[in-house]
């Protein structure tokens, strides 16, 4: 096998070298250069449909042809891919908007819509007073840039050919044509390879399920389906090996492609003023209008190269790291949230425990921008990804946040990043950090609740299938369908439970050192309710119904989960200087039960938890019990509360009433603040609402305080006279 791969690599290298020499000779000849460039442009235009997921093989050139063309075009770029990228100022961004060979303006842009691109070019930049205004917006960004980058508006006009059309340098022509060829060729082949690998994996999973179903209910149809799948798997395997032979065995091709995209990201950063943070206050239109695939292809190549052993050895990744940190959490510059999420995927591949190389550790632990901005930007992206605009955004966010969570867990172990994390939690206590915490809690509740409910459903299915008499009376089709549902439930539980355990783990390790945001008025009851609910599931009467024969198979580790939940309780109790946490625990009318703390403590003793932890947990339970008793006395003292003093959502006595500016409804501040963490609208009429728009109602607050004081005195006098 290895000798076959080596032979293929040798043949392809000779082919690419030969084609490159022929093309270079034609380009050096002034008589043929223009015709060759026109030919290349025509090839790109005729095959633009290769960018689609499904490609018509009769209408477009083959992947092999475009991969070969990719290899040849990259060779043409060698002269300006030097280590310092000294010729990048010769790449003219105006080529994207005013060249006559390739129409790049219709491609999806980094931030601007197609209408905005057209309007900007038409109204602002192509006026009769000079083409140089096309990049006027960039000069302000470049004015403070120390890099030796020539501002684009001082490059001078492109030369004009005899027919009056703008004529660009060969470097510009070669750069943009290569970017398009790589997008339609090498990167498209990588994408196709991923789809083949996914199809192969799905087919193998389906084959395993069908064989399991055949054991439960043999049938001739199942035999046919299994035979068909085995042939499909053989074909997928052959196709996968063909891709691997051409794409992954040519280290030189990958290295040249990485060099090209390093130039790409450095050149793009020059358009916003160079590698420095913070970014400009507004996105220069020249950057906003650049094709999105320039960045997407860079990230896709990095992901793929990172998964090939030793492919990145010796390659300097600092420029890519700078680019990712700068734009990962900047929707004002890169609109597509999935593209920014792809940057996190790159970073995940570079984590030392995953890359297999200690050299990538310096990108996280010794890189200046990383130390200053990485944690902050990851937390911001964690929040931003809640709303992607896609119809699948609810499910997409879990996968993206999983990647972010893995990175954050690693960074928490790095002292400098942990210090930065603490500082962010302090400075952004009521900003991005509180939003991050809110969504982390939302996800934890949803994922664990879904997992536990699915476990109950799975156990019902297991009971059905184990009842051989009843199972045998079902038709073969019913048994097959039920078996499919069973395997589907298994996969859902495994994924959801893994994500839930990850989220709870993050709450546990961060709460040990950062407690203040958890104990804010708008957050403390949500946290207490979540913990009480989890405790009820893991230590309450129904916990035995969640027992599984093989819980590890489903990533379900109830003992570990209970320990994590209890440690969060304890961490928050330790940081509770005002003793508000026990009261919040006891106010939970849905899940709180004083006996749960005793039951959980008994389980903790049986599973060998630290005695000091158990003691602190029991003590917290006693405080919650005392707080519940005090709350009952206080409620009795208040008697009947006037309706105007009650919060319209919680129906509890308001402490800090505020007026909503649009609906004019009066509501308790912590209640509306809690709502605004997930939804920036008035809950009564859906109009836009933010915390700074809330109007304090001082007069009502004073009346409530007077009511509480007078009722307390009255209750005290009544009890003193008895």
Buried (B, 14 or more C-beta within 10 A) or exposed (E): EEEEBEEBBEEBBEEBEEBBEEBBEBBEEEEEBEEBBEEBBEBBEEBBEBBEEEBEEEEBBEBEEBBBBBBBBBBBBEEBBEEEBEBBBBBBBBBBBBBEBBEBBEBBBBBBEEEBBBEBBEEEBBEEEEBBEBBBBBBBBBEEBEBEBEBBBEBEEBEEEEEEEBBBBBBBBBBBBBBBBBBBBBBBBBBBBBEBBEBBEEBBEBBEBBEEBBEBBEBEEBEEBBEEBEEBBEEBBEBBBBBBBBBBBBBEBBBBBBBBBBBBBBBBBBBBBBBBEEBBEEBBBBBBBBBBBBBBBBBBBBBBBBEBEEBBEEBEBBBBBBBBBBBBBBBBBBBBBBBBBBBBBBBBBBBBEBBEBEBBBBBBBEBEBBBBBBBBBBBBBBBBBBEBEEEEBEEBBBEBBBBBBBBBBBBBEBEBBBEBBBEBBEEBBBEBBBBBBBBBBBBBBBBBBBBBEBBEBBBEBEEBBEEEEEBEEBEBEEBBEBBBEBBEBBEBBBBBBBBBBBBBBBBBBBBBEBBEBBBBBBBBBBBBBBBBBBBBBBBBEEBEEBEBEEBEEBBBBBBEBBBBBBBBBBBBBBBBEEEBBBBBBBBBEEBBBBEBBEBBBEBBEEEEBEEEBBEBBBBBBEBBBBBBEEEEEBEEBBEEBEEEBBBBBBEBBBBBBBBBBBBEBBBBBBBBBBBBBEEEBBBBEEEEBEBEBBEEBEEBBEBBEEBBEEBEEEBEEEEEEE
